[in-house]
Amino acid sequence: MKTSVFLFLPLFYLNSVAFGEDGKQPVPTLTEASAQVESEMSLKRSREHQERLDLLAVPAETETVRILKNGGSIRLRQVAAPPQSAAPRDKKAAIRPPRTEEEMQKFLAEAKSPENMPLSVTVYDDQISSIRLWHEGETYEVLSNVPFSHLQVLGSFETEEAVWSVIAMVEEVQEGQEQRIAGQARRFGATYTPRKRPDTSHFTSLEDPEYLVFPEHGETIPEDVFAKLDALHAYYLTNESKLAVEHERREVFAEAHRRYRAENPPAPQDIVINFWRVE
């Protein structure tokens, strides 16, 4: 039987490093995002076209063209070696003098510890999060009454103690959708067991932030695990609105890119490769 550890989470303010000081960025409409994607792709096409022209402008000693199955081609062009660049700068001028022992001790004392936080999250009905946290070769099951629906947009954050790198996979589970999937499976003669929302009876409240930790083998939970979870909860709750906006922005641009690809399938390309012999 798993051992559970209960912890009240104290809230405190943490400055965001994932967003600018002005806070939220506006979420564009799909039309605005599509226009931006079109502009960026047009610029990319122009840049690639000019790069191709620059390569073809170099006289070729030999040229071999290979036709690809998709109708494109690869041009292998042997050209003269480019002229040697000017004499390199004095490398000594670019070398920073080594730190003194006093400077090194000060640097190490002020440097924040880099910490990794790999985890996966399943959010049930936009209310409860089931978390798998990996720490020093062990896996910890965590149940939180904080819905981490926007955690996937968070790459890192900083506290007074450390700089945390977050590697998160997030899945959303809705009871209604699970029931619909089960119904569709039955109509095709298959079986699908809907995923149930975890038991929340151990929480003292669903209003105040709390989480439960279930060690995989019943061992004592390291303080570092609590430190990670405390930092994650505090940062997320402080910056949830910003994360939600960024999540929505990414979803809008993802749809804009999807539509662009559907309307502009990749055309066969004439790839140009210039090479030269090195003596």
N, C-alpha and C positions, 0 to 999 in steps of 0.2 A: 504494500500500500504506500502510495506516495505521501511524502511529508510536505505540508504546506507551510509557508512562512508568510505572515501577514504584515503589511507595512503601511502606515499612513504616509502620504506623500506631502511634505511641506512645499508650498509654492514660493518661488522667489524669482526676481526679474533677471533675465539674461539678455544682453545686447545681441542682436542678430548680426552675424557676419555673412549670411547668405543673401541678404537684401541690402539695398542702399538705405541711407539714413532717412530718406523720405518715405520709407515703408512700402506700401502697396504700389504695384505697377498696374495700370489699367488693363483690363482684359479686352482684346480687340474682338470685333464681330468676325464671323467667318468670312464675310466679304473683305474686310480689312486685312485679315490674315492671309487670305488668298492673293490679294493684291501685293502684299509684301513678299510672299513666296514667289510669285511671278516675277517681281522685280529682281529678287536675288538670283533666280535661275537665269533670267535674261542676262544679268551681269556676268554670271558664271559662263554662259555660252559665249559671250563676247570675249571674255578673257581667254578661254580655251581656243577660240578661233584665232585670236591674235598670236597666241603662243605657237599655234600650228604654222601660221604664216612666217613667223620668225625662224622656226626650224627649217622650213622649206627654202627660205632665203639664203641659207648657207649652202654654197656650192658643194655638190656631192661627188666624190671620186667614184663610188659605186653605189648602186641602189637596187634593192631587192624588194619586191612587193608580194605579200602573201595574202590571198583572199580568204576571209573567214567564212564559216558556215552561215553566219547571220547576215552576210552581204557586205560587211565591213572589210577593212584591210589593215595590214600592218606594213609600214614602209621602213625598212632597215637601211639607213643611209650612212655609209662611211664617209666621214668628212676629215678635213685637215685638223690637226690638234689646235686648239685655241692658243693664242699667244700667252706667254707666261705673264702673270699679273705682276704688278710693281713689287719691289722688294718688300718683304713683310716688315711690319712695324717691330720696333724693339720690344720683344716679349717681356723683358724685364720691367718695362714701364707699366705693363698691365698687371703685374703680380702684386697682390696686396701684401704688405709686410705682415709677417706672422704675429698673431696676438701674443701679448705678454701673458705670463701665468696669471697675473691679477685680472687682466681683461677676459681670459678664458674662464676663470672662476666666476666672474660676474655674469658672463654670457650664459653659462650653465645654470647659474642660480636663477636667472630671469626667464630662461626658456621654459615653455610649457610642455608637459609630457604629451607626445602624440599617442593617441589611443584608437584602436579599431573597434567597431561595433557592428559585427555581422549578425543579421537577424532576418527572420521572415515573419510576416504578420498576416493573419486572417481576421478581417473585420466583419462581425456579424450584425446585420440590421442597423448599421451606422451607430452602434452603441457599445459593443464589447469587442475587445481585441484579444485574440489568442496569439501569443508571441513565442517563437523559438529563438533563443539567444545562445550563440556559441561563444564560449569563453575558456581559453586555455585547454582546448581539447574536450571540454565537457559541454553538454547541451542542457539548457534550462528551459523548462516550460513555464511561461508566464501568462497569467490572465489579468487583464487590465480593464477597468471600466472607462478608459479613455479610448475613443475610436480613432486609431491612427490612419485615417483614410487618405491623408495627403503626405505620408512619410516618404514616399518614393521620390519626391522632388528634393529632399534634403540630402546633400552630399556630405556636408561637414558643418560643425558648429563649435563654438569656443566658450569655455567657461573660465573661471578664475584659476581652475586647477589644471585643465588640459584642453587640447584640441582634439575633438572627436571626429573620426572619419566613419560615416554611416554607410553601410552596404545593406540596403533593405529591399526585399521583395514583398509587395502588398497585394493581397487578394480580397475582393469584396464578396460576401455571401449574403444574399437576401432570402428570407424564408419563402416568400411568394415565388421567387424564381426557382428555388429548389423544388417546390411543389409542382410547378409547371413542367420542369424537366422530368420529374418522376411520372407525371401524367403522360407526357409524350413517349417516354420509354415503355409504359404499359401498353399504349396503343400499338407499338411495334413488337410487342411480345417480349420486351426486355425488362430487366429489373434495375432500378436505380434507387438507392437509399439516400434520401435527402440528408444533408448535413445539418445537425441540430445546433442551435445556439447553446454555448456552454452554460453550465449551472452557475448562477450568480448569487446563490443563497449565502455564500461565505462572505460576501461584501457587506459591510455595515451600512453602506449607502451607495447609491448609483449616481448621486449628485456630486459628492466630493471625490476627487481623484484618489483611487486606491489601486494597488495591484497585489497579486498573489504570485509567489514563486514556488515551483514544484521541481526540486532537484531530481535528476534522472535516476539516481541510485540511492536516494535517501541520505546523501552526505550533507555535511554542513555547508551552507552557502557562503562563499567568500564575500568579504566586504566589497571587493572590487565589482562584483555583480550588482550589488545594491547601488554602488556609485554610478555605474553605467545607467541603470534603470532610473535612478533619481534624476540624473542629468538629462536623459532623454525626455522623461515626462515633463520636467520643468521647462525645458526649451520648447517642446512642442506646444504645450498649453500657452506659453507666453506668445508664441509666434504662429499660432494656428491659422489666424485669418490671413496672414501673409502667405503661408504655405498653401492655403486653399486657393488663393488668387493665382499663385504660380502654377499650381496643378491645373487649374482651369485654362490658363494661358497655354500650357503645353498640350492639353487636349485639343484646343482650338487649332493650334498650329499643326498638330499631328493630322487632324482631319483635312486641313488645307493642303498639306503635303500629299496625303492620300489622293485627294481629288486631282491635284496637279499631275501625279503619276498616271492616274487613270485617263486623263485627258491628253497627256503628252507622253505616250509610251516611248521608251528609249529607241533612238534611231541608230542604225549601223554607223560606226565611226571609222574614219581613216586615221589610224594611229601612226604618228611619225616618231621614229627613234633615231636620233643622230648619235653616232659613236665614232671613236678614233683610237688609233693605236697609241699605246704608252711605251715609250722607249726606256 
